[in-house]
Every structure is written in C-alpha cells, then in structure tokens.
Amino acid sequence: MHPLELTAESLQDALDLTTRFVREEVDSLEGQPSADVAGAEELARTFVERVPESGQSLDRILERLRPAIRKSFNTAGPGYLAFIPGGGIMSAALADFIAASTNRYVGVRPPAPALAQIETTAIAWLASIMGYPKTAGGILTSGGSLSTLSAIVAARETRLPDDFSRGVIYMSEETHYCVPKAARIAGFRDGQVRRVAIDARRRIDPDALVRAIEADLGQGLRPFMIIANVGTTNTGAIDDIPRLLSIGRQHSMWVHADAAYGGFFRLADSGPGLMPEIEACDSITLDPHKGMFLPYGTGCLLVRDPEALKRAHSMDAEYLHDVRAQEEPNFSDLSPELSRDFRGLRIWLPLALHGLGAFKDAIEEKLELTRWAWEQLREDTRFEIVDEPQLSVIAFRLKGEGPAADRLNEELQRKVNARGRVFLSSTRLDGRYVIRLCVLSFRTHQDRVRDAVQALRAEADGLLAQRPA
Ligand SMILES: Cc1ncc(COP(=O)(O)O)c(C=O)c1O
C-alpha cells in the first residue's frame, strides 16, 4: 500500500479517533467559555515549526490541535453573540467530509455533471428563498466579500463595458467595508465610491442619494451601481429597497442587495415584508455561513441574469477543450475560480437532510430571542438602545456622553465577556462606543440570551455603584 493511502483498517481507526475528537468538542460546546484567548499567542508560537520529515500519530496531532481550537473565540458555541455568528451545523461538516474524501471536480461541468447539478440545484434553492425567478442564477463563493467582488465586476461589465473610468458606485455610510474594498480590487479609485448619508434608523437617505447622483451626472460622471443594505453589520438596518430600485431604474443603474447577514431572514413569516422587492434587485449577496448556520467559507452571489456573471468571468483555453460544457452552467465561467472545493454539497445535503422547515424555525427563533432581549433591555432605563431591532442585532449602551461614558461601556462589555457565558462585540456609531448583541447561531437559545441580559444588568449594577455621584 502506498504510504499516503490509508489501509481500510487504519482509515477506520483514524475515523474513529476523529469522530471521538469532534464529538468531544461539539458535546462540550455548551460548557466551554464563550471566548478564551489567554495565552493563545504563546500557544500559536508552538506552531511555528519546521516541516516534519517523518510523520507522527494522529492521536498526538489531535492532542496538539485541541488546545489550538479551545484557545479562541468560541464561534461555534451558543454564547457567541458577537459580530455575525452562524455556528456551523454538523450535517454541513459531513458533506465537506464526503466531498473532500471523494474529491470529484466540479469547476467545470463535464467531469461530474450530476455533482455540478447538485450545486446548481443548491443555488436554485437559495434563489427561490430570495424570491428570484427560475431564470436566475448565481455562484457559490467563499463568503460575502468575494460575492461582492463578482457582483461589482458583473455590474461594471454590463453597464460600462468599454470604459469604467468615470463610473460611480453608491452605498450608505453603514455599508460593509467589503464593498469599497471590492470596488478598489475591481479597479475603481476612491473618488468613484460615494458613501451616502443615513437616516435616524441608519438606512441610506434616498434623497441624499438622488442629490449625489445628480451632482455626479452634472460632473460628467457615470452613476452605474447602487448597493442596498439588507441588514447592516452595525445594527441590522435594511435600506428602502423599492425606493433604491426606482432611483436605479431611472438612471439604468445596477442595484445590488448586500443581504450577506440579512438575506436568510426572508425565511421567517415576517421575512418578505422585511425586505420588500429584494427579488427585483439585479444581484444579491447571501452568506449561508451566517443565516444558514453553515461553516465558514460558504457565500453565494445570486444574479437575475446569469449572462451578466458570464460576461464578467468567462474565458476559454485550448487545454480545456476536452471538458468544454454542452450544458450550462459551468461554474468557472461565473467566478474567478477554476479549481475549488465541491461546496454545493455543503448546502444541498443539510437541506436534503433537515428540510427547509428546520431552517425556517431556527431563523424565526432568532428573531423572537432578539425581540425578547430588546424588550428586557428597553425596560431597564439605564440603557439607551440605538434602534428597535430590524433583524437580530441590538446595539445599545449605558446612557451618558463623552469619553467617560465610552470607557464605562467598554468596561461593561469586558466584564460581561469575562464571565465566559456570552461574548459580545462593539462598534462606534456617531463617534460613540456602542455594544452589539447579535443572535444568529443556531445553538443560541433562550437560556443563553437570558444569561446575556442578566449579565448586562448585574455588571451595570456594579459599575454604576462604583461611579462617583
Ligand atoms: C452585511 C455584510 N456584508 C458583507 C460581509 C462580508 O462577508 P464575509 O465575511 O463572508 O466575506 C459581512 C460580514 O460580516 C456583512 O455583515
């Protein structure tokens, strides 16, 4: 047997060991601290090492890996309420294991048409969740940032095929930084990106957008793309999509919805009403590693017109003659990637196994938990809440102005996180320190959200008692 091939027996042993290891990690998530990075950098240095000439046992390797996993923000655990969680469902991990073990090629369709179809079907399922017509298409990416890059390139190639040097992209002050970053990578200069003012609910101000477009037209520039936020990272704000579509249509602009965080809330009963007309946007970024609770590395770009993606990404090469596809789509024609993992299985298998209903219930629960936490915090007059949650983020702070109040809030966040039950992150809004609580992990339930509220109240008691009168 080749040394890189495992015998049936040693493969079974390795699987048993790995399964036990994974079960120990997953079964203990509930009791693990919500974050533990004390000494993590010292540990990280133990992995600065030479490539080993000969191998060692899987047992020993897993034992080294365990503390590396534990010394981290516990992004898989129920207490992770920071940034944008997701959790990582085990059925998706099983899909990855099957995909990597069987290692078939789906970058182009002919080498494995049925597998490529599974991925195409997974994309069609996501498109139907968003209300897109059957003629829509898309591509699975590694995440929202790469989806956004392909959306910008598709919009650029469609609206400004010959010269984009005067093209301008519009987005709000609250738009995720991956959008201006993608614009830069796509060849746009800073002066071709407009950050438009927001209203009191932190949504783009459509009148300010119209003024910006008109001013640019007056300068001989070419407004060609609008980004609609469907769940901002800071507060979960959703822009007025119908109004943005109408402005976009007036100027033949491409309207892209950044629904990386918010998109899967369309599964909730209230979902379609939260993001009306998203199905009319030219393209939509979705992050299944957020609202579908899949492991990191699962993003999606949906487009109403798949030809636009093809126009931006397809190219031919003689050495690919043998695998030139008769049937569409061919994933490498729709994205910058050629070789890549079979990521479609990571979406298709969990949906086939659990059914869409399980995901609907989970997303509904996140909305209910957020509402509950918001009501609790709202009753406590010491807290100021930035806005009624539009999705599952609550942004809040202890009342007060100036640097001392900012420090107090920073200390509150630190103390709550130090308890190890929940992990919250923070942001700055209008120059003020604001704590964020985002309920999105499929493992987060009522008990943990109650812990978060109780910890905030108890630590606020302590901090305010210490404060000089
Ligand atoms: C609203 C929004 N858009 C885009 C992104 C970028 O997505 P990714 O981290 O998958 O690249 C994020 C990430 O949190 C986000 O919240």
Ligand as a Chemical Component Dictionary entry (heavy atoms), coordinates in Angstrom:
data_LIG
# 
_chem_comp.id                   LIG 
_chem_comp.type                 NON-POLYMER 
_chem_comp.pdbx_formal_charge   0 
_chem_comp.three_letter_code    LIG 
# 
loop_
_chem_comp_atom.comp_id 
_chem_comp_atom.atom_id 
_chem_comp_atom.alt_atom_id 
_chem_comp_atom.type_symbol 
_chem_comp_atom.charge 
_chem_comp_atom.model_Cartn_x 
_chem_comp_atom.model_Cartn_y 
_chem_comp_atom.model_Cartn_z 
_chem_comp_atom.pdbx_ordinal 
LIG C1 C1 C 0 -23.525 42.977 5.824 1  
LIG C2 C2 C 0 -22.284 42.209 5.480 2  
LIG N1 N1 N 0 -21.836 42.212 4.219 3  
LIG C3 C3 C 0 -20.724 41.563 3.856 4  
LIG C4 C4 C 0 -19.986 40.849 4.782 5  
LIG C5 C5 C 0 -18.728 40.165 4.350 6  
LIG O1 O1 O 0 -18.930 38.789 4.337 7  
LIG P1 P1 P 0 -17.747 37.727 4.502 8  
LIG O2 O2 O 0 -17.184 37.919 5.883 9  
LIG O3 O3 O 0 -18.448 36.429 4.337 10 
LIG O4 O4 O 0 -16.747 37.992 3.451 11 
LIG C6 C6 C 0 -20.404 40.820 6.104 12 
LIG C7 C7 C 0 -19.636 40.080 7.140 13 
LIG O5 O5 O 0 -19.964 40.036 8.287 14 
LIG C8 C8 C 0 -21.586 41.508 6.469 15 
LIG O6 O6 O 0 -22.036 41.503 7.732 16 
# 
loop_
_chem_comp_bond.comp_id 
_chem_comp_bond.atom_id_1 
_chem_comp_bond.atom_id_2 
_chem_comp_bond.value_order 
_chem_comp_bond.pdbx_ordinal 
LIG C1 C2 SING 1  
LIG C2 N1 SING 2  
LIG C2 C8 DOUB 3  
LIG N1 C3 DOUB 4  
LIG C3 C4 SING 5  
LIG C4 C5 SING 6  
LIG C4 C6 DOUB 7  
LIG C5 O1 SING 8  
LIG O1 P1 SING 9  
LIG P1 O2 DOUB 10 
LIG P1 O3 SING 11 
LIG P1 O4 SING 12 
LIG C6 C7 SING 13 
LIG C6 C8 SING 14 
LIG C7 O5 DOUB 15 
LIG C8 O6 SING 16 
# 
